[in-house]
Amino acid sequence: MDRADAIRLLRALVAAGMNTRAPRANAWIEKNALEIELEGHQFVSALAYAGNEGWLADAPRRGSTCLTRAGEVIARR
């Protein structure tokens, strides 16, 4: 389920306005995950999966995450 949840998370983030040009605060990402009922272990697993696949990456700014081009492609499928 981690892959499906990660893709669901990416789609929610892109629908909420995340793109490859601007990192988003981790709190914003968590807020959007909660809106699609992705929380706790399920959220952490989806986030880890997306990171391991290279779909999301740590931003230079502490506490922020970037959507990668690969993540954007996956979200738009």
mmCIF file of the N, C-alpha and C atoms, coordinates in Angstrom:
data_MODEL
# 
_entry.id   MODEL 
# 
loop_
_atom_site.group_PDB 
_atom_site.id 
_atom_site.type_symbol 
_atom_site.label_atom_id 
_atom_site.label_alt_id 
_atom_site.label_comp_id 
_atom_site.label_asym_id 
_atom_site.label_entity_id 
_atom_site.label_seq_id 
_atom_site.pdbx_PDB_ins_code 
_atom_site.Cartn_x 
_atom_site.Cartn_y 
_atom_site.Cartn_z 
_atom_site.occupancy 
_atom_site.B_iso_or_equiv 
_atom_site.pdbx_formal_charge 
_atom_site.auth_seq_id 
_atom_site.auth_comp_id 
_atom_site.auth_asym_id 
_atom_site.auth_atom_id 
_atom_site.pdbx_PDB_model_num 
ATOM 1   N N  . MET A 1 1  ? 0.809  -1.205 0.000   1.00 0.00 ? 1  MET A N  1 
ATOM 2   C CA . MET A 1 1  ? 0.000  0.000  0.000   1.00 0.00 ? 1  MET A CA 1 
ATOM 3   C C  . MET A 1 1  ? 0.850  1.266  0.000   1.00 0.00 ? 1  MET A C  1 
ATOM 4   N N  . ASP A 1 2  ? 2.113  1.154  0.379   1.00 0.00 ? 2  ASP A N  1 
ATOM 5   C CA . ASP A 1 2  ? 2.957  2.351  0.447   1.00 0.00 ? 2  ASP A CA 1 
ATOM 6   C C  . ASP A 1 2  ? 3.025  3.085  -0.887  1.00 0.00 ? 2  ASP A C  1 
ATOM 7   N N  . ARG A 1 3  ? 3.177  2.333  -1.977  1.00 0.00 ? 3  ARG A N  1 
ATOM 8   C CA . ARG A 1 3  ? 3.268  2.968  -3.300  1.00 0.00 ? 3  ARG A CA 1 
ATOM 9   C C  . ARG A 1 3  ? 1.967  3.696  -3.633  1.00 0.00 ? 3  ARG A C  1 
ATOM 10  N N  . ALA A 1 4  ? 0.845  3.041  -3.415  1.00 0.00 ? 4  ALA A N  1 
ATOM 11  C CA . ALA A 1 4  ? -0.450 3.660  -3.720  1.00 0.00 ? 4  ALA A CA 1 
ATOM 12  C C  . ALA A 1 4  ? -0.666 4.892  -2.856  1.00 0.00 ? 4  ALA A C  1 
ATOM 13  N N  . ASP A 1 5  ? -0.310 4.807  -1.586  1.00 0.00 ? 5  ASP A N  1 
ATOM 14  C CA . ASP A 1 5  ? -0.461 5.961  -0.693  1.00 0.00 ? 5  ASP A CA 1 
ATOM 15  C C  . ASP A 1 5  ? 0.475  7.090  -1.093  1.00 0.00 ? 5  ASP A C  1 
ATOM 16  N N  . ALA A 1 6  ? 1.698  6.750  -1.516  1.00 0.00 ? 6  ALA A N  1 
ATOM 17  C CA . ALA A 1 6  ? 2.650  7.776  -1.943  1.00 0.00 ? 6  ALA A CA 1 
ATOM 18  C C  . ALA A 1 6  ? 2.130  8.505  -3.181  1.00 0.00 ? 6  ALA A C  1 
ATOM 19  N N  . ILE A 1 7  ? 1.571  7.753  -4.112  1.00 0.00 ? 7  ILE A N  1 
ATOM 20  C CA . ILE A 1 7  ? 1.018  8.366  -5.327  1.00 0.00 ? 7  ILE A CA 1 
ATOM 21  C C  . ILE A 1 7  ? -0.192 9.218  -4.980  1.00 0.00 ? 7  ILE A C  1 
ATOM 22  N N  . ARG A 1 8  ? -1.023 8.726  -4.082  1.00 0.00 ? 8  ARG A N  1 
ATOM 23  C CA . ARG A 1 8  ? -2.189 9.503  -3.645  1.00 0.00 ? 8  ARG A CA 1 
ATOM 24  C C  . ARG A 1 8  ? -1.734 10.815 -2.991  1.00 0.00 ? 8  ARG A C  1 
ATOM 25  N N  . LEU A 1 9  ? -0.675 10.740 -2.181  1.00 0.00 ? 9  LEU A N  1 
ATOM 26  C CA . LEU A 1 9  ? -0.126 11.938 -1.542  1.00 0.00 ? 9  LEU A CA 1 
ATOM 27  C C  . LEU A 1 9  ? 0.401  12.913 -2.595  1.00 0.00 ? 9  LEU A C  1 
ATOM 28  N N  . LEU A 1 10 ? 1.170  12.418 -3.549  1.00 0.00 ? 10 LEU A N  1 
ATOM 29  C CA . LEU A 1 10 ? 1.698  13.292 -4.605  1.00 0.00 ? 10 LEU A CA 1 
ATOM 30  C C  . LEU A 1 10 ? 0.579  13.987 -5.367  1.00 0.00 ? 10 LEU A C  1 
ATOM 31  N N  . ARG A 1 11 ? -0.450 13.233 -5.708  1.00 0.00 ? 11 ARG A N  1 
ATOM 32  C CA . ARG A 1 11 ? -1.576 13.827 -6.441  1.00 0.00 ? 11 ARG A CA 1 
ATOM 33  C C  . ARG A 1 11 ? -2.261 14.911 -5.622  1.00 0.00 ? 11 ARG A C  1 
ATOM 34  N N  . ALA A 1 12 ? -2.420 14.680 -4.331  1.00 0.00 ? 12 ALA A N  1 
ATOM 35  C CA . ALA A 1 12 ? -3.042 15.686 -3.461  1.00 0.00 ? 12 ALA A CA 1 
ATOM 36  C C  . ALA A 1 12 ? -2.167 16.936 -3.363  1.00 0.00 ? 12 ALA A C  1 
ATOM 37  N N  . LEU A 1 13 ? -0.871 16.746 -3.265  1.00 0.00 ? 13 LEU A N  1 
ATOM 38  C CA . LEU A 1 13 ? 0.043  17.891 -3.157  1.00 0.00 ? 13 LEU A CA 1 
ATOM 39  C C  . LEU A 1 13 ? 0.046  18.718 -4.437  1.00 0.00 ? 13 LEU A C  1 
ATOM 40  N N  . VAL A 1 14 ? 0.091  18.056 -5.573  1.00 0.00 ? 14 VAL A N  1 
ATOM 41  C CA . VAL A 1 14 ? 0.064  18.775 -6.863  1.00 0.00 ? 14 VAL A CA 1 
ATOM 42  C C  . VAL A 1 14 ? -1.277 19.481 -7.036  1.00 0.00 ? 14 VAL A C  1 
ATOM 43  N N  . ALA A 1 15 ? -2.370 18.825 -6.676  1.00 0.00 ? 15 ALA A N  1 
ATOM 44  C CA . ALA A 1 15 ? -3.701 19.451 -6.776  1.00 0.00 ? 15 ALA A CA 1 
ATOM 45  C C  . ALA A 1 15 ? -3.800 20.680 -5.879  1.00 0.00 ? 15 ALA A C  1 
ATOM 46  N N  . ALA A 1 16 ? -3.072 20.667 -4.764  1.00 0.00 ? 16 ALA A N  1 
ATOM 47  C CA . ALA A 1 16 ? -3.095 21.805 -3.835  1.00 0.00 ? 16 ALA A CA 1 
ATOM 48  C C  . ALA A 1 16 ? -2.116 22.904 -4.236  1.00 0.00 ? 16 ALA A C  1 
ATOM 49  N N  . GLY A 1 17 ? -1.352 22.675 -5.323  1.00 0.00 ? 17 GLY A N  1 
ATOM 50  C CA . GLY A 1 17 ? -0.494 23.742 -5.832  1.00 0.00 ? 17 GLY A CA 1 
ATOM 51  C C  . GLY A 1 17 ? 0.997  23.508 -5.736  1.00 0.00 ? 17 GLY A C  1 
ATOM 52  N N  . MET A 1 18 ? 1.426  22.353 -5.252  1.00 0.00 ? 18 MET A N  1 
ATOM 53  C CA . MET A 1 18 ? 2.865  22.101 -5.168  1.00 0.00 ? 18 MET A CA 1 
ATOM 54  C C  . MET A 1 18 ? 3.415  21.864 -6.567  1.00 0.00 ? 18 MET A C  1 
ATOM 55  N N  . ASN A 1 19 ? 4.597  22.423 -6.822  1.00 0.00 ? 19 ASN A N  1 
ATOM 56  C CA . ASN A 1 19 ? 5.263  22.198 -8.103  1.00 0.00 ? 19 ASN A CA 1 
ATOM 57  C C  . ASN A 1 19 ? 6.760  22.099 -7.880  1.00 0.00 ? 19 ASN A C  1 
ATOM 58  N N  . THR A 1 20 ? 7.504  21.885 -8.938  1.00 0.00 ? 20 THR A N  1 
ATOM 59  C CA . THR A 1 20 ? 8.949  21.683 -8.819  1.00 0.00 ? 20 THR A CA 1 
ATOM 60  C C  . THR A 1 20 ? 9.716  22.985 -8.581  1.00 0.00 ? 20 THR A C  1 
ATOM 61  N N  . ARG A 1 21 ? 9.072  24.110 -8.740  1.00 0.00 ? 21 ARG A N  1 
ATOM 62  C CA . ARG A 1 21 ? 9.765  25.398 -8.627  1.00 0.00 ? 21 ARG A CA 1 
ATOM 63  C C  . ARG A 1 21 ? 9.872  25.942 -7.215  1.00 0.00 ? 21 ARG A C  1 
ATOM 64  N N  . ALA A 1 22 ? 8.998  25.482 -6.322  1.00 0.00 ? 22 ALA A N  1 
ATOM 65  C CA . ALA A 1 22 ? 9.010  26.064 -4.974  1.00 0.00 ? 22 ALA A CA 1 
ATOM 66  C C  . ALA A 1 22 ? 8.800  24.993 -3.915  1.00 0.00 ? 22 ALA A C  1 
ATOM 67  N N  . PRO A 1 23 ? 9.738  24.870 -2.985  1.00 0.00 ? 23 PRO A N  1 
ATOM 68  C CA . PRO A 1 23 ? 9.558  23.907 -1.902  1.00 0.00 ? 23 PRO A CA 1 
ATOM 69  C C  . PRO A 1 23 ? 8.386  24.313 -1.007  1.00 0.00 ? 23 PRO A C  1 
ATOM 70  N N  . ARG A 1 24 ? 7.846  23.358 -0.313  1.00 0.00 ? 24 ARG A N  1 
ATOM 71  C CA . ARG A 1 24 ? 6.747  23.612 0.617   1.00 0.00 ? 24 ARG A CA 1 
ATOM 72  C C  . ARG A 1 24 ? 7.151  23.175 2.013   1.00 0.00 ? 24 ARG A C  1 
ATOM 73  N N  . ALA A 1 25 ? 6.616  23.863 2.994   1.00 0.00 ? 25 ALA A N  1 
ATOM 74  C CA . ALA A 1 25 ? 6.880  23.517 4.390   1.00 0.00 ? 25 ALA A CA 1 
ATOM 75  C C  . ALA A 1 25 ? 6.314  22.133 4.679   1.00 0.00 ? 25 ALA A C  1 
ATOM 76  N N  . ASN A 1 26 ? 7.025  21.394 5.499   1.00 0.00 ? 26 ASN A N  1 
ATOM 77  C CA . ASN A 1 26 ? 6.576  20.060 5.855   1.00 0.00 ? 26 ASN A CA 1 
ATOM 78  C C  . ASN A 1 26 ? 5.212  20.088 6.525   1.00 0.00 ? 26 ASN A C  1 
ATOM 79  N N  . ALA A 1 27 ? 4.916  21.132 7.280   1.00 0.00 ? 27 ALA A N  1 
ATOM 80  C CA . ALA A 1 27 ? 3.601  21.260 7.920   1.00 0.00 ? 27 ALA A CA 1 
ATOM 81  C C  . ALA A 1 27 ? 2.504  21.381 6.864   1.00 0.00 ? 27 ALA A C  1 
ATOM 82  N N  . TRP A 1 28 ? 2.768  22.068 5.773   1.00 0.00 ? 28 TRP A N  1 
ATOM 83  C CA . TRP A 1 28 ? 1.803  22.189 4.672   1.00 0.00 ? 28 TRP A CA 1 
ATOM 84  C C  . TRP A 1 28 ? 1.546  20.823 4.048   1.00 0.00 ? 28 TRP A C  1 
ATOM 85  N N  . ILE A 1 29 ? 2.617  20.047 3.870   1.00 0.00 ? 29 ILE A N  1 
ATOM 86  C CA . ILE A 1 29 ? 2.487  18.704 3.302   1.00 0.00 ? 29 ILE A CA 1 
ATOM 87  C C  . ILE A 1 29 ? 1.651  17.822 4.226   1.00 0.00 ? 29 ILE A C  1 
ATOM 88  N N  . GLU A 1 30 ? 1.938  17.888 5.513   1.00 0.00 ? 30 GLU A N  1 
ATOM 89  C CA . GLU A 1 30 ? 1.176  17.078 6.478   1.00 0.00 ? 30 GLU A CA 1 
ATOM 90  C C  . GLU A 1 30 ? -0.295 17.490 6.508   1.00 0.00 ? 30 GLU A C  1 
ATOM 91  N N  . LYS A 1 31 ? -0.563 18.783 6.423   1.00 0.00 ? 31 LYS A N  1 
ATOM 92  C CA . LYS A 1 31 ? -1.948 19.284 6.406   1.00 0.00 ? 31 LYS A CA 1 
ATOM 93  C C  . LYS A 1 31 ? -2.699 18.705 5.203   1.00 0.00 ? 31 LYS A C  1 
ATOM 94  N N  . ASN A 1 32 ? -2.063 18.706 4.054   1.00 0.00 ? 32 ASN A N  1 
ATOM 95  C CA . ASN A 1 32 ? -2.698 18.160 2.854   1.00 0.00 ? 32 ASN A CA 1 
ATOM 96  C C  . ASN A 1 32 ? -2.873 16.652 2.941   1.00 0.00 ? 32 ASN A C  1 
ATOM 97  N N  . ALA A 1 33 ? -1.947 15.976 3.577   1.00 0.00 ? 33 ALA A N  1 
ATOM 98  C CA . ALA A 1 33 ? -2.077 14.532 3.783   1.00 0.00 ? 33 ALA A CA 1 
ATOM 99  C C  . ALA A 1 33 ? -3.273 14.228 4.683   1.00 0.00 ? 33 ALA A C  1 
ATOM 100 N N  . LEU A 1 34 ? -3.449 15.025 5.712   1.00 0.00 ? 34 LEU A N  1 
ATOM 101 C CA . LEU A 1 34 ? -4.589 14.832 6.613   1.00 0.00 ? 34 LEU A CA 1 
ATOM 102 C C  . LEU A 1 34 ? -5.916 15.027 5.893   1.00 0.00 ? 34 LEU A C  1 
ATOM 103 N N  . GLU A 1 35 ? -5.938 15.932 4.932   1.00 0.00 ? 35 GLU A N  1 
ATOM 104 C CA . GLU A 1 35 ? -7.162 16.187 4.171   1.00 0.00 ? 35 GLU A CA 1 
ATOM 105 C C  . GLU A 1 35 ? -7.581 14.990 3.323   1.00 0.00 ? 35 GLU A C  1 
ATOM 106 N N  . ILE A 1 36 ? -6.628 14.119 2.980   1.00 0.00 ? 36 ILE A N  1 
ATOM 107 C CA . ILE A 1 36 ? -6.977 12.899 2.235   1.00 0.00 ? 36 ILE A CA 1 
ATOM 108 C C  . ILE A 1 36 ? -6.938 11.680 3.169   1.00 0.00 ? 36 ILE A C  1 
ATOM 109 N N  . GLU A 1 37 ? -6.996 11.962 4.467   1.00 0.00 ? 37 GLU A N  1 
ATOM 110 C CA . GLU A 1 37 ? -7.036 10.930 5.515   1.00 0.00 ? 37 GLU A CA 1 
ATOM 111 C C  . GLU A 1 37 ? -5.812 10.025 5.505   1.00 0.00 ? 37 GLU A C  1 
ATOM 112 N N  . LEU A 1 38 ? -4.667 10.621 5.259   1.00 0.00 ? 38 LEU A N  1 
ATOM 113 C CA . LEU A 1 38 ? -3.384 9.923  5.318   1.00 0.00 ? 38 LEU A CA 1 
ATOM 114 C C  . LEU A 1 38 ? -2.672 10.455 6.554   1.00 0.00 ? 38 LEU A C  1 
ATOM 115 N N  . GLU A 1 39 ? -2.578 9.629  7.589   1.00 0.00 ? 39 GLU A N  1 
ATOM 116 C CA . GLU A 1 39 ? -1.993 10.111 8.841   1.00 0.00 ? 39 GLU A CA 1 
ATOM 117 C C  . GLU A 1 39 ? -1.213 9.006  9.538   1.00 0.00 ? 39 GLU A C  1 
ATOM 118 N N  . GLY A 1 40 ? -0.488 9.393  10.552  1.00 0.00 ? 40 GLY A N  1 
ATOM 119 C CA . GLY A 1 40 ? 0.268  8.441  11.346  1.00 0.00 ? 40 GLY A CA 1 
ATOM 120 C C  . GLY A 1 40 ? 1.246  7.628  10.528  1.00 0.00 ? 40 GLY A C  1 
ATOM 121 N N  . HIS A 1 41 ? 1.286  6.338  10.817  1.00 0.00 ? 41 HIS A N  1 
ATOM 122 C CA . HIS A 1 41 ? 2.220  5.426  10.148  1.00 0.00 ? 41 HIS A CA 1 
ATOM 123 C C  . HIS A 1 41 ? 2.002  5.420  8.633   1.00 0.00 ? 41 HIS A C  1 
ATOM 124 N N  . GLN A 1 42 ? 0.762  5.501  8.227   1.00 0.00 ? 42 GLN A N  1 
ATOM 125 C CA . GLN A 1 42 ? 0.438  5.491  6.794   1.00 0.00 ? 42 GLN A CA 1 
ATOM 126 C C  . GLN A 1 42 ? 1.070  6.705  6.092   1.00 0.00 ? 42 GLN A C  1 
ATOM 127 N N  . PHE A 1 43 ? 0.996  7.876  6.728   1.00 0.00 ? 43 PHE A N  1 
ATOM 128 C CA . PHE A 1 43 ? 1.598  9.095  6.178   1.00 0.00 ? 43 PHE A CA 1 
ATOM 129 C C  . PHE A 1 43 ? 3.117  8.974  6.134   1.00 0.00 ? 43 PHE A C  1 
ATOM 130 N N  . VAL A 1 44 ? 3.704  8.527  7.228   1.00 0.00 ? 44 VAL A N  1 
ATOM 131 C CA . VAL A 1 44 ? 5.160  8.393  7.304   1.00 0.00 ? 44 VAL A CA 1 
ATOM 132 C C  . VAL A 1 44 ? 5.665  7.410  6.252   1.00 0.00 ? 44 VAL A C  1 
ATOM 133 N N  . SER A 1 45 ? 4.967  6.298  6.082   1.00 0.00 ? 45 SER A N  1 
ATOM 134 C CA . SER A 1 45 ? 5.358  5.297  5.080   1.00 0.00 ? 45 SER A CA 1 
ATOM 135 C C  . SER A 1 45 ? 5.252  5.845  3.665   1.00 0.00 ? 45 SER A C  1 
ATOM 136 N N  . ALA A 1 46 ? 4.174  6.582  3.387   1.00 0.00 ? 46 ALA A N  1 
ATOM 137 C CA . ALA A 1 46 ? 3.993  7.174  2.056   1.00 0.00 ? 46 ALA A CA 1 
ATOM 138 C C  . ALA A 1 46 ? 5.074  8.207  1.774   1.00 0.00 ? 46 ALA A C  1 
ATOM 139 N N  . LEU A 1 47 ? 5.391  9.012  2.768   1.00 0.00 ? 47 LEU A N  1 
ATOM 140 C CA . LEU A 1 47 ? 6.417  10.037 2.621   1.00 0.00 ? 47 LEU A CA 1 
ATOM 141 C C  . LEU A 1 47 ? 7.787  9.388  2.399   1.00 0.00 ? 47 LEU A C  1 
ATOM 142 N N  . ALA A 1 48 ? 8.082  8.358  3.164   1.00 0.00 ? 48 ALA A N  1 
ATOM 143 C CA . ALA A 1 48 ? 9.354  7.650  3.013   1.00 0.00 ? 48 ALA A CA 1 
ATOM 144 C C  . ALA A 1 48 ? 9.446  6.992  1.637   1.00 0.00 ? 48 ALA A C  1 
ATOM 145 N N  . TYR A 1 49 ? 8.370  6.387  1.196   1.00 0.00 ? 49 TYR A N  1 
ATOM 146 C CA . TYR A 1 49 ? 8.357  5.742  -0.118  1.00 0.00 ? 49 TYR A CA 1 
ATOM 147 C C  . TYR A 1 49 ? 8.616  6.775  -1.209  1.00 0.00 ? 49 TYR A C  1 
ATOM 148 N N  . ALA A 1 50 ? 7.921  7.903  -1.139  1.00 0.00 ? 50 ALA A N  1 
ATOM 149 C CA . ALA A 1 50 ? 8.098  8.962  -2.141  1.00 0.00 ? 50 ALA A CA 1 
ATOM 150 C C  . ALA A 1 50 ? 9.529  9.487  -2.125  1.00 0.00 ? 50 ALA A C  1 
ATOM 151 N N  . GLY A 1 51 ? 10.105 9.605  -0.960  1.00 0.00 ? 51 GLY A N  1 
ATOM 152 C CA . GLY A 1 51 ? 11.494 10.054 -0.858  1.00 0.00 ? 51 GLY A CA 1 
ATOM 153 C C  . GLY A 1 51 ? 12.467 9.037  -1.421  1.00 0.00 ? 51 GLY A C  1 
ATOM 154 N N  . ASN A 1 52 ? 12.262 7.771  -1.103  1.00 0.00 ? 52 ASN A N  1 
ATOM 155 C CA . ASN A 1 52 ? 13.142 6.712  -1.600  1.00 0.00 ? 52 ASN A CA 1 
ATOM 156 C C  . ASN A 1 52 ? 13.063 6.562  -3.116  1.00 0.00 ? 52 ASN A C  1 
ATOM 157 N N  . GLU A 1 53 ? 11.900 6.849  -3.687  1.00 0.00 ? 53 GLU A N  1 
ATOM 158 C CA . GLU A 1 53 ? 11.736 6.775  -5.137  1.00 0.00 ? 53 GLU A CA 1 
ATOM 159 C C  . GLU A 1 53 ? 12.271 8.029  -5.837  1.00 0.00 ? 53 GLU A C  1 
ATOM 160 N N  . GLY A 1 54 ? 12.619 9.051  -5.068  1.00 0.00 ? 54 GLY A N  1 
ATOM 161 C CA . GLY A 1 54 ? 13.116 10.288 -5.654  1.00 0.00 ? 54 GLY A CA 1 
ATOM 162 C C  . GLY A 1 54 ? 12.012 11.216 -6.123  1.00 0.00 ? 54 GLY A C  1 
ATOM 163 N N  . TRP A 1 55 ? 10.806 11.010 -5.617  1.00 0.00 ? 55 TRP A N  1 
ATOM 164 C CA . TRP A 1 55 ? 9.665  11.842 -6.004  1.00 0.00 ? 55 TRP A CA 1 
ATOM 165 C C  . TRP A 1 55 ? 9.578  13.106 -5.157  1.00 0.00 ? 55 TRP A C  1 
ATOM 166 N N  . LEU A 1 56 ? 10.050 13.018 -3.926  1.00 0.00 ? 56 LEU A N  1 
ATOM 167 C CA . LEU A 1 56 ? 10.146 14.159 -3.023  1.00 0.00 ? 56 LEU A CA 1 
ATOM 168 C C  . LEU A 1 56 ? 11.574 14.202 -2.495  1.00 0.00 ? 56 LEU A C  1 
ATOM 169 N N  . ALA A 1 57 ? 12.066 15.395 -2.217  1.00 0.00 ? 57 ALA A N  1 
ATOM 170 C CA . ALA A 1 57 ? 13.429 15.546 -1.710  1.00 0.00 ? 57 ALA A CA 1 
ATOM 171 C C  . ALA A 1 57 ? 13.473 16.655 -0.672  1.00 0.00 ? 57 ALA A C  1 
ATOM 172 N N  . ASP A 1 58 ? 14.414 16.541 0.249   1.00 0.00 ? 58 ASP A N  1 
ATOM 173 C CA . ASP A 1 58 ? 14.606 17.610 1.230   1.00 0.00 ? 58 ASP A CA 1 
ATOM 174 C C  . ASP A 1 58 ? 15.020 18.879 0.503   1.00 0.00 ? 58 ASP A C  1 
ATOM 175 N N  . ALA A 1 59 ? 14.446 19.981 0.917   1.00 0.00 ? 59 ALA A N  1 
ATOM 176 C CA . ALA A 1 59 ? 14.797 21.282 0.341   1.00 0.00 ? 59 ALA A CA 1 
ATOM 177 C C  . ALA A 1 59 ? 15.981 21.859 1.109   1.00 0.00 ? 59 ALA A C  1 
ATOM 178 N N  . PRO A 1 60 ? 16.686 22.800 0.498   1.00 0.00 ? 60 PRO A N  1 
ATOM 179 C CA . PRO A 1 60 ? 17.787 23.444 1.213   1.00 0.00 ? 60 PRO A CA 1 
ATOM 180 C C  . PRO A 1 60 ? 17.307 24.137 2.501   1.00 0.00 ? 60 PRO A C  1 
ATOM 181 N N  . ARG A 1 61 ? 16.109 24.672 2.462   1.00 0.00 ? 61 ARG A N  1 
ATOM 182 C CA . ARG A 1 61 ? 15.555 25.336 3.645   1.00 0.00 ? 61 ARG A CA 1 
ATOM 183 C C  . ARG A 1 61 ? 15.081 24.270 4.628   1.00 0.00 ? 61 ARG A C  1 
ATOM 184 N N  . ARG A 1 62 ? 15.516 24.362 5.844   1.00 0.00 ? 62 ARG A N  1 
ATOM 185 C CA . ARG A 1 62 ? 15.164 23.388 6.879   1.00 0.00 ? 62 ARG A CA 1 
ATOM 186 C C  . ARG A 1 62 ? 13.645 23.329 7.067   1.00 0.00 ? 62 ARG A C  1 
ATOM 187 N N  . GLY A 1 63 ? 13.120 22.112 7.163   1.00 0.00 ? 63 GLY A N  1 
ATOM 188 C CA . GLY A 1 63 ? 11.694 21.940 7.394   1.00 0.00 ? 63 GLY A CA 1 
ATOM 189 C C  . GLY A 1 63 ? 10.847 22.060 6.140   1.00 0.00 ? 63 GLY A C  1 
ATOM 190 N N  . SER A 1 64 ? 11.493 21.973 4.982   1.00 0.00 ? 64 SER A N  1 
ATOM 191 C CA . SER A 1 64 ? 10.784 22.077 3.700   1.00 0.00 ? 64 SER A CA 1 
ATOM 192 C C  . SER A 1 64 ? 11.141 20.905 2.800   1.00 0.00 ? 64 SER A C  1 
ATOM 193 N N  . THR A 1 65 ? 10.247 20.635 1.873   1.00 0.00 ? 65 THR A N  1 
ATOM 194 C CA . THR A 1 65 ? 10.414 19.525 0.941   1.00 0.00 ? 65 THR A CA 1 
ATOM 195 C C  . THR A 1 65 ? 10.132 20.003 -0.477  1.00 0.00 ? 65 THR A C  1 
ATOM 196 N N  . CYS A 1 66 ? 10.869 19.445 -1.428  1.00 0.00 ? 66 CYS A N  1 
ATOM 197 C CA . CYS A 1 66 ? 10.697 19.770 -2.847  1.00 0.00 ? 66 CYS A CA 1 
ATOM 198 C C  . CYS A 1 66 ? 10.029 18.604 -3.572  1.00 0.00 ? 66 CYS A C  1 
ATOM 199 N N  . LEU A 1 67 ? 9.191  18.936 -4.510  1.00 0.00 ? 67 LEU A N  1 
ATOM 200 C CA . LEU A 1 67 ? 8.659  17.960 -5.450  1.00 0.00 ? 67 LEU A CA 1 
ATOM 201 C C  . LEU A 1 67 ? 9.649  17.874 -6.597  1.00 0.00 ? 67 LEU A C  1 
ATOM 202 N N  . THR A 1 68 ? 10.054 16.669 -6.961  1.00 0.00 ? 68 THR A N  1 
ATOM 203 C CA . THR A 1 68 ? 10.984 16.509 -8.075  1.00 0.00 ? 68 THR A CA 1 
ATOM 204 C C  . THR A 1 68 ? 10.215 16.383 -9.379  1.00 0.00 ? 68 THR A C  1 
ATOM 205 N N  . ARG A 1 69 ? 10.930 16.495 -10.474 1.00 0.00 ? 69 ARG A N  1 
ATOM 206 C CA . ARG A 1 69 ? 10.269 16.313 -11.786 1.00 0.00 ? 69 ARG A CA 1 
ATOM 207 C C  . ARG A 1 69 ? 9.662  14.926 -11.895 1.00 0.00 ? 69 ARG A C  1 
ATOM 208 N N  . ALA A 1 70 ? 10.384 13.929 -11.392 1.00 0.00 ? 70 ALA A N  1 
ATOM 209 C CA . ALA A 1 70 ? 9.866  12.551 -11.417 1.00 0.00 ? 70 ALA A CA 1 
ATOM 210 C C  . ALA A 1 70 ? 8.576  12.452 -10.600 1.00 0.00 ? 70 ALA A C  1 
ATOM 211 N N  . GLY A 1 71 ? 8.534  13.125 -9.468  1.00 0.00 ? 71 GLY A N  1 
ATOM 212 C CA . GLY A 1 71 ? 7.325  13.122 -8.645  1.00 0.00 ? 71 GLY A CA 1 
ATOM 213 C C  . GLY A 1 71 ? 6.163  13.794 -9.329  1.00 0.00 ? 71 GLY A C  1 
ATOM 214 N N  . GLU A 1 72 ? 6.446  14.870 -10.037 1.00 0.00 ? 72 GLU A N  1 
ATOM 215 C CA . GLU A 1 72 ? 5.393  15.571 -10.763 1.00 0.00 ? 72 GLU A CA 1 
ATOM 216 C C  . GLU A 1 72 ? 4.822  14.691 -11.884 1.00 0.00 ? 72 GLU A C  1 
ATOM 217 N N  . VAL A 1 73 ? 5.708  13.977 -12.569 1.00 0.00 ? 73 VAL A N  1 
ATOM 218 C CA . VAL A 1 73 ? 5.257  13.062 -13.635 1.00 0.00 ? 73 VAL A CA 1 
ATOM 219 C C  . VAL A 1 73 ? 4.357  11.987 -13.048 1.00 0.00 ? 73 VAL A C  1 
ATOM 220 N N  . ILE A 1 74 ? 4.759  11.398 -11.952 1.00 0.00 ? 74 ILE A N  1 
ATOM 221 C CA . ILE A 1 74 ? 3.960  10.352 -11.302 1.00 0.00 ? 74 ILE A CA 1 
ATOM 222 C C  . ILE A 1 74 ? 2.610  10.910 -10.874 1.00 0.00 ? 74 ILE A C  1 
ATOM 223 N N  . ALA A 1 75 ? 2.582  12.092 -10.311 1.00 0.00 ? 75 ALA A N  1 
ATOM 224 C CA . ALA A 1 75 ? 1.334  12.699 -9.820  1.00 0.00 ? 75 ALA A CA 1 
ATOM 225 C C  . ALA A 1 75 ? 0.363  12.983 -10.948 1.00 0.00 ? 75 ALA A C  1 
ATOM 226 N N  . ARG A 1 76 ? 0.878  13.273 -12.111 1.00 0.00 ? 76 ARG A N  1 
ATOM 227 C CA . ARG A 1 76 ? 0.005  13.657 -13.238 1.00 0.00 ? 76 ARG A CA 1 
ATOM 228 C C  . ARG A 1 76 ? -0.439 12.472 -14.099 1.00 0.00 ? 76 ARG A C  1 
ATOM 229 N N  . ARG A 1 77 ? -0.003 11.273 -13.744 1.00 0.00 ? 77 ARG A N  1 
ATOM 230 C CA . ARG A 1 77 ? -0.428 10.067 -14.491 1.00 0.00 ? 77 ARG A CA 1 
ATOM 231 C C  . ARG A 1 77 ? -1.885 9.781  -14.286 1.00 0.00 ? 77 ARG A C  1 
# 
